[in-house]
Amino acid sequence: MGPRKKTTKLQSSGGSNVDEQALTSFERKDYINELSHEVLCHIFRYLPMKDIVCMECLSRKLREAVSLYLRVIKIVDLCAGCWWEYMPSGFTDRSFLILLKKMPDLEQLYGLHPRYLERRRVRGYEAFSIPGVLEALQACPNLLGLETSHLELVEAIWNYMPQVHILGKFRNRNGAFPIPAENKLTIPVTAKLQTLHLVGVNVPEIPCVSMLRHLYLKWVRLTKPQPFKDFLCVNLRSFVMRNCAGPTNSLKYVPLVTGLASARNLEQLELVRVPFLGGLIQHVVEDSWRSGGFRNLHTIVFGACKNALEVDLGYLIITAARRLHELRIQPSLTKDGVFSALKMAELEFPQFETLHLGYVDDFLLQCKMSHLELVKYGLADVIENPGIITDIGIKVVNEVFTNIKYLLIYNCPHLHNPHQWITDHSRWSRLVDLTLVRCHAIRLESFCHFVELLPCLEFICLDQMFREPPKGCARVGLSAGTGIGVSSALVSNQNASNDNNQHHHPNEANMPPAPPPVNNINNNQRQQEHDEPLEINGLQEEDEDEVDEVAYEEEKMELEPHIDIKEAEDGIGIENMAGPICQAGTSQPPDEEQAGPSGVNHQCRTASAVAPKLPSAVSDSDSDEEEGLVSRLIPPACLQEPASCAKDLSKARPRVAVRRKRMADKSTSTSDPVTEDDHIQVLSLKSKNLVGITLTNCGITDLVLKDCPKMMFIHATRCRVLKQLKIERAPIVNRFDFAQCKKLDMDQVLDQILRMPPERNRIIYMRPMHQIDSIALERQLFQGPYPYHIAVVHEFSNPPNIHNKVRIRSWMDTIANICQELIKYEFFPETTRKDDVNMYPKYPWGRDIYTLEGIVDGAPYSMITDFPWLRTLRAADPNSYARCDFEDDESTTIYAPRRKGQLSADICMETIGEEISESRQSKKGVFQRVVVLFLHHCDMPGEPVDDDYI
């Protein structure tokens, strides 16, 4: 391509021709070729190897500079620092050999990550093969080490170039489970590497590798009968063994544990599904702790270790007490006795921060294979039951680990009252992050009090907590929500995260759920409307404050020979109620609001006596047995007319024993379903330092922010019965995410958020599961007394795309900053909505409303807003600050300020100067803050769409 020619001549004088010739010579001057070789080589240091090699064909000067640079270079990175990438494609054995021959002084080669290598050469076929790579590497006489991730290549290097070190972390990239048969690796004793990270590989044995510092084994099949007989890595610092297919004989793991004890610098020990001999670690610790064995551990992880005993874990904790940072304990060891023993040892844990109780490996939670399939592929035969730790045990945990910062408890069904975990001696004053998963029996009221007692708590994560009780509890005479039962204690931990919209484990189908306690009802406004105690099918709810676990059990009832209930006025009766007495099962009810016998599994047990026809009138007998029977035989129509039934059932107070079982309702022959409202459960938060809360699959109906001055975000996902949000004092909360919350009252939630004082810009992300009247929604937002500029974004991508949602956060603050600058320094009038609501009863309600539409990644979006300045900024040309290192522009998102150079409010105000002048003349006011409502319509049909981002 030739130099550009000047096409316009303003003057044809002689002086002009001289200037033109000077300009032409200036344009033709090649400054790159005028640079010295040394300067060019210095420039090459900042360029990827791919670009350097490409410069050889540009000019003779550059070719000479490239050749000189390659001749003296000692360190080469074929992936340009991106270790997760692959090296450039297109190499063959011949071209790779030519390249490395140009680097005689090469010492370290990084980024040797080929996408594919042939195992052997094929005559007459140009390919990239393992023998070709070895030949090229051997052409570098000074090569000391290289970085690679190819299994067969590293094994060939160990065999044919044993003097070469493996740099960085060796991690194979083709790992999978079930373990592929072609993934094989034999580790020699002479291997020179420091970090070995194997995933989905067949390995004969783990030998003695003196240089090894970090060993990570995941889904590794150990093929020899005794794979650890020579294991000895004295310099080992990290040892992780997760879900490996090794020997089933526990005695064969003895050399492994003794070898780990010899690693005096061992800092991280993670054993998941390793069937070592119970009590083995105790004896090894006793023999080695004086010489430094396990003394430097800062991370201990036990998960699904079949034979592990409390003494094994306890001895490790005691030995590593001074340096211990993190502890993850499997459910079988999550019990009171472990921590009581640690308390008696009177130890100090000055550096301890993280505790995970009931730890279950992510692979077991996410894997869709059954237990038998896992065993078939060689994993240890282990079925984990939930932890049996109680409130007393957690209280001891508080006394032992006083400096804890991060606490995660998974599937501990015997925890009831968290506020009792706090003691006068230790208040967990450093606890920052609290995560509770599947602890179904925890009482909501106690949890709210517990949060208030934690002085430094910042983040709360609740997953599958406070489940709503099954529908039909009132129908069958069940005082629901007591958190009673043993369902969680009988459920395997495996596959626990595959329940999606369900709030219980798939294997819990035939097991009674453990619903939350009845005293979780904190909504005083709803309950105090009725002075009378709540009655369910004539059963007055008892006080459920006992900690002891109770179950429902009907007492033996003496039946009258002839009983017949009839309502003369309505013509309702029950006759011939003979047959088996059915006991209600406890499967999770469907999402429908109606539930009755169709939503309950029945286990029928044969009655010892058949009940004949009932008498035509109910006698005023004082027999509790008769009254208990009558209360369970009331037809549904009578339930809907309490006034007519009260006169006949004024004395019906059935006796409730300490142990009770759920009872089915056989009141009618048609088993008509009963409409029942959701059990009210209010999560009330009061915390001085709480920053955010994440709710997933929780059974709360109301979320109340009482006093949270530092709260910044709320995330709620798949909370099926969450309906209302109440904000009493949370001035700076600015991010709200409600995804797949089926019953959320959008109007109430939006009104609560928009009525907050305008102290922050706020973004509200919602994924409703029902059709929305967009016109009514826009009228509510733009007409209401809300002192914000408002934008409503409708996103229709499916599967969900988060580009617009993420990008909006980057520029909505800029719009607000412009308005604040104008109000503060330019004396712009600030708009208030107190008077405007009455002054503008019709569209556009005193606002400048407009619509922006477009397509992002093939999916349309629409934004209805009254944001000022946005249209002008979008239409402006890029300025000198424009940055083109971002992919997004107006074709991929709503507004891309970086592509236009609009990086701050001051720069933007220069662009919109004319619009500001026009607004000043018209005395048009602005708000200081903005609110964005982002509606994702992918779940509109009512079926939730899988999304990795929530």
Secondary structure by P-SEA (a helix, b strand, c coil): cccccccccccccaaaaaaaaaaaaaaaccccccccaaaaaaaaccccaaaaaaaccccaaaaaaaaaaaacccccccccccccccccccccaaaaaaaaaacccccccccccccccccccccccccccaaaaaaaaaacccccccccccaaaaaaaaacccccccccccccccccccccccbbbbbcccccccbbbbcbbbbccccccccccbbbbccccccccccccccccccccbbbbcccccccccccaaaaaaaaaacccccbbbbcccccccaaaaaaaaacccccccccccbbbbcccccccaaaaaaaaaaacccccbbbbccccccaaaaaaaaaaccccccccbbbccccccccccccccaaaaaaacccccccccccccaaaaaaaaaacccccbbbbcccccccccccccccccccccccbbbbcccccccaaaaaaaaaacccccbbbbccccccccccccccccccccccccccccccccccccccccccccccccccccccccccccccccccccccccccccccccccccccbbbbbbcccccccbbbbbccccccccccccccbbbbbbcccccccccccccccccccccccccccccccccccccaaaaaaaaaaccaaaaaccccccccccccccccccbbbbbbbcccccbbbbbbcccccccccccccccbbbbccccccbbbbcccccccbbbbccccccccccccccccccbbbbccccccaaaaaaaaaaaccccbbbbbbbbcccccaaaaaaaaacccccccbbbbbbbbcccccaaaaaaaaacaaaaaaaaaaaacccccbbbbaaaaaaaccccccccccbbbbbbcccbbbbbbccccaaaaaaacccccccccccccccccccccccccccccaaaaaaaaaaaaaaaaaacbbbbcbbbbbbbbcccccccccccccc
